[in-house]
């Protein structure tokens, strides 16, 4: 039987580094709607919802024909936000995987979304699948670096440059890509757990998953994608959107 896959896009209005970034426009389309439209180009997702905390985002979502669920403004992170939405959705429909697609990645590739889903279905014993891409932006603390073992199981995540270049230079770091696939029970276990010590120190939510014993599988994808965290990211996204092959496929 075919597995059912749910895509959830968490977003909040009052981001600290770039206020109301979800509603910033690129080519006259709000940033979070770019994420929704590109997710809609996925061939593996059965349903997609924006999960938001403010009526302004909700109304914009409806204007552009996106399914949207209001969630609490008090969540610590996007993973907790999508779990609240999933609890509502799962009352009517059951899903085998929940894919967290961060709402601040307006250039996310639908191919990457499908690759993550396929990889999790092929490695179903793992609780979570977190892809990476190679990056040379070592000193950017907004970029989460991923360390894995030879089985491609995640050992640690950090905002610091890891591994430390003590004996040799590491040309690229493995950058956390913001498409994360969860099994429903794993998402529940994560969201019902309290913040963990390493999570508090690094401010990386998936450290909680590691600390409570969830197994995370990773693999490397090719291409580029980035979160819009600061004004320079927004300027870069506006520039790249004009050259983007998926933008012309949107149905507005």
N, C-alpha and C positions, 0 to 999 in steps of 0.2 A: 504494500500500500504506500502511495506517495506521501512523504512527510509534508506537513503543513508548516509554513514559515511565516512568521510575523515580523514586520519591520517597524520599529518604533524610533521616532526622532525626538529626543528630549531637547527642550530649549527653555530659556528663562529670559525675562525682560531686563532685569537689572544686573547685567554682567559688570563686574567691577573695573576691568581694564579697558573696556570699550562699551560704554553705556548704550543700552537698547540696540546692541549689534544685530539681534535677530531680525530687526526691521530695517536695517540699513539696505539701501537699494543698489543693485548692480544691474545695469541695463533695464532699469525701471521695474525690477522684480526684487522683492525683499529676500535677504540672504537665506532665511529658513525655507522659503519657497523654492529656491534653487536646489536645496538639499532634497526637498520632497520630490520635485520634478525629476531629478536625476535618479532618485531611488525608484521612482515609478518606471524607469527604463530597465530595471532589473527583470530578468526572466525567471528568477527563483522565488521572489517574494509573493505571497498570496494576498496579504493585506498590509497597508502602511498607514500609520497614524502619526501626526505631530502631537507631542505631549508637552503642554505649555502651562505656565503659571499665571498668565495675565490675559485679560479679556481683549487687549489690543492685538496680541498674537492670534488669539482664537478667531477674532473677526477677520483678520487678514487671511488666515488659513481658509476660512469659509468663502471669502471673496474669490480665492483662486481655486476653489473646488477641492481642497484637501480635507481629508478626515482629521478631526482634531479632538483631543480630550483635555479638559481642564484638570490640573493636578495642584497639589498643595504648593504654596510658595516657600515652604519650610524644609524642603529636602536638602540634604548635604551635597548631593551630586546627581548626575543624570541617571545613574543606574537605579538609585532609589526612586527617581521620578518615573522611569519606565515600568518599574515593578508595580507602582500604584495603578498605572494605566492598564497593565496586563491583568491585574486582578479584576478590573471592570470588564475588559474584553473577554476574558476566559470564562465568564459566567455564561456566555452564549456560544463561544467557539474555543476549542482546544487546539493548541499548537505544539509542535515538536521542538521548534527552536525559536528563540526570540533574538532578533538582530538589532543591536543598539547602533544607530547611525547618528553621529553627533550633528546637531543642527547648525553648528558653526563651520561646517566644511562645504562651502558652496561649489567646490570643484570635485566633490567625491565622484569616483568612477563607478557606474553601475556594473562594469566588468569586475571590479574589485569586490563589490557586494556579493556577486554571484560566486566568485572564487572562494570567499570566506565561507559561504553556505555549503558549497560542495566539499570543501576541506573538512568542515565539521561533520558532515554526513559520512565522510570516509573515515573519520576518527571519532566516532560517536562515544567512545568510552571516556572522552575528556569532558569536563564540565563547561569549559569556556575555550573559545578559539580567538586569539588575538593576532592579527597579521602585523608584519613590519615592512618597512621599505628602507633602503639604504639612504643615508643622509650624511653630508659633510658639515652640518651645522652643530658642531660639538658643544659650543659654549652657550647655546640658547637654552635657558632653563624652562622655557615654555614647551620644549620638546622632551617627551618622555623616552628615555633610552631603555631598551629591553635586553636582558641577558638570558640566554637559554643554554641547556645542555646539548649533548650530541644527538639526543632524541627529539630535539626541538621542543622541549618542555621548558616553560618559563621558570627561571630561578629567582629573578629579581627585576624590579623596575626602578628607575631613578631619574631625577632631574640633573644629576651630576654626570660628568663624563665617565662612563664605565664601559669596559674595564679600564682601570688606570694604566696609562702607558709608561710602565716602569722600565721595560726592556726593549720594547719595539713600538713603533708608531702604528696606530690603527687608522687607516685612511677613512673608513666610514663607520658610523654608528648605526645600530638597528633602531629605527624610529618607530614608536608606537603609532599605528594607524587607527584612526577613530571609527572603525567598524568592528564591533565586538559581538560574537555569537554566544548565546547562553542556552543551556538547557533550562527548562522552566524551574525545576527543583533547585538548580544551582543559583539562579537569579533570586529565588525565594530565600535561600540560605544566606546569600550575601546581604540582601536588603533587610533581613530581620536580625542581622548581627550588628553590634555596636561598632563604632569606629575603633580601629586597632592602633597599636603604638606606632608602627612604621607608617601607616596611612596618615596619622596626625603629623608626623615629622616631615614627610615628603609631599603631603597633599596630593597623593596619587591613589585614587579609589581602588584600583585593582590590587594594590598591596594588601587590602583587607581580604580579598579572595585568597591570596597566597597564605596569609597569616591564619586563616581559619581552615586551611587544608584543601581548598579546591584546586583541581588540576587544570592548568592552562597550557594549551598547545599553541605553538606559533609556527609561522612559515613566512617566507619572504615573497613580497609582491614587487613587480616592476612598475615604474611610472612615478608620478608625484601627486601628492595631495597634502594639504596643510589646513590647520585650523586658523580661523580669523580671531586672533586673540588681542591684537593691538592695531593701531591705525595703519602702520606699515603693511600689515597682513591684508588689511582691507584694500589698500591701494594696489597691492600686488594682485589680489583676486580680481579687481576691476580690470586690470591690464590683461590678465590671462584669459578672462572670460571671452573677450573679443576674438580670441584665437581658438576657442574650445570647440571640439567636434560634437559634443553632446548638447551644447546650448541650442543649436539649430534644430534639434529633435524635440524640443519641448512642445507640449500642447497647452497653450494659454487660452 
